[in-house]
């Protein structure tokens, strides 16, 4: 290993923001408004981040359409949807502040559909008690990203490095003080020296075969945080969105927005039966995503699937004009990719990987991770959504906690992060590792591995054995596959040079995805129950003991450790709020600290007297 | 076979699953990709790609990347026509590769070239940074400071600008525009994408700035002679010429070519504006 690094560029800033989706841009605006110089680094061009894929809207208890709605009901729905293992303080802050963030977006020039009397329109969505999602057509994510982008590029103090990859966080004296990476177009190394770092790097759906995620979602941020010693939280929870396209093959996994059901779309099996009436007679098609995804899966397993193995999603009864006005991009998507006119034919849909509830463990108020100087927000962070995220809570999440992370990072950069020293040996070691796949022959006798093939094999293993349904046996298989792939990854070799070489770029993403996959699988093994998105065939029930803990993944001396951490129970002052949800049912409370006494007494649960 | 040279899969799928999932048609597509780097020679390289039902050009390019040429460079993100990253010229026409189906193209070899109006970086990737510079030049949305939220805005005001907000910044309109392609003053021309941007701001009911003179002077709005090529290639079907550029030209004419002001300028020089 070379002790002296090859020459590299140095870029200095107060706050380094990793990622330019909604969370990153909102963090950058906040930090710059606090007087800091900010550098935003993105793997792609500005405005292309995965936020653009969000379609349905931003959940906020404004109550424009249903006046009964409020932040309290939003709080209750989010906690119940997350099966009560969410970080309640994050949910409280979120439900409170997301209303202001929506109005702020409007003040920044973002547009929303309107009610009759000109206020922001809100639509129904799965497991939300009331019509709650502020939206514009089915392109709300694009509107959010464009609005934040225009605000950010016109904010003094923010600079953007487009098409740069960051590969490791730099530490000094136990504190994060920057990151190293490279310019994708030239391959030249760059060190970013910073007073504080905000990870807003998104999720990691790319390690599954059928995914609605873009190539970017490789878990780089979470993997870097893990390597730097930060705790990861709730990694076993991976959301399957119930409705992805399943045909044609190339389109499989592409998202069909929940707004289709929010606007009144119905699900049928191949026999023409509206099966959601059986699985969730109260919420029906608008049940939470984990429930609808499992229901479709079960229908297919029972032999009632559509020709390509899914369910029918039908909007024909809504009328062609309404469909084209409220769901224009869905109309276009099916027309272009599947030659289907959704105003005349039903869509064929099935579960697709969509979101990762787990992420870097953070403090609710500041988004601070367990490593000083490092902050995380948005999908990269864990805790807000618990065991299952409700639709519309992601666009709100990135605005609320993006801002909080930006504020806190700015504060840290001015105080604790004032001295910024870079360790040259750390840079040299990282460079050597990154350049290895370009180094000609593979190590020893093993054949050279193609990074794309490794990725495909990982996707198959995760899809089949750590997917919508899991068991000890399947998870053991997945873990064995991951460990084998890790050995093979040492022999990855790519042709070409360093300038804009996607094969080379994929190499580090593979190692990141292997780290995160291992965390998912080890967490899923440790949680021997079914809760939210975690469905264990061998442990189909919810268990009280797992409703009182979160699982924390961290790097130990001899590999990855998964430890149980008691979660902070909902305080008395917030418990009555749960009853404000229209879906509150004392007999069906998620098992955990609230149901503990009843289960211990051997009754069926849920009869616990509440104060 | 799509996976001929891959190592044994770690998980065995039932044979019928593999067939259904792969959707191979048995046909082969000849994909001719223009490869090259900035400042070097460009040359078409032909690849043979097995065709899958419903395949789009981006799938074919990915097949090449994964199996035949791992350092073939292209941009892509969402693969769902929502991010506007995978713009290229397919059979000479500027399109999104993720939305262009192989079975919609005429039989025979398909050419895939990078956008011609922007400087080449490598293979299918071009330097589009000029667009981001233009965006910074356009004064951002600005509301009256005393116009307190929550706002009341009629839906029809939203409907009018919603079309412009659909833009995914694929820059196909910029690529096809003959002013940007071949005009000497291209660096004094914002281009269709940014006329759409200006239109969305100018027609926003809460925006108080006036960008008309800037759009004429620095943006070169007058260079556009409404050939509608931009509208023709827009994957979001934005009526760029009819709904953005022509109304902007009318608004600019109102302020700049007003007869009284015109005479004033002639008599008293530019200060008469």
Interface residues (C-beta under 8 A of the other chain):
Chain A: X44 X45 X46 X47 X48 X49 X50 X52 X53 X103 X106 X107 X108 X109 X111 X112 X113 X114 X117 X118 X119 X120 X121 X136 X137 X139 X142 X143 X146 X150 X151 X153 X154 X162 X185 X212 X214 X215 X216 X247 X248 X249 X250 X251 X252 X254 X255 X308 X309 X328 X329 X332 X333 X336 X337 X338 X449 X450 X451 X452 X453 X456 X457 X460 X461 X464 X465 X477 X481 X484 X485 X488 X494 X495 X496 X497 X499 X500 X501 X502 X503 X504
Chain B: X3 X6 X7 X9 X10 X11 X13 X20 X21 X22 X23 X37 X52 X53 X54 X55 X56 X59 X65 X66 X67 X70 X71 X72 X73 X74 X75 X76 X77 X78 X79 X80 X81 X82 X83 X84 X85 X99 X101 X121 X122 X123 X125 X128 X129 X132 X135 X136 X139 X140 X141 X143 X149 X150 X151 X152 X153 X154 X155 X158 X161 X162 X165 X166 X167 X168 X169 X201 X204 X206 X207 X237
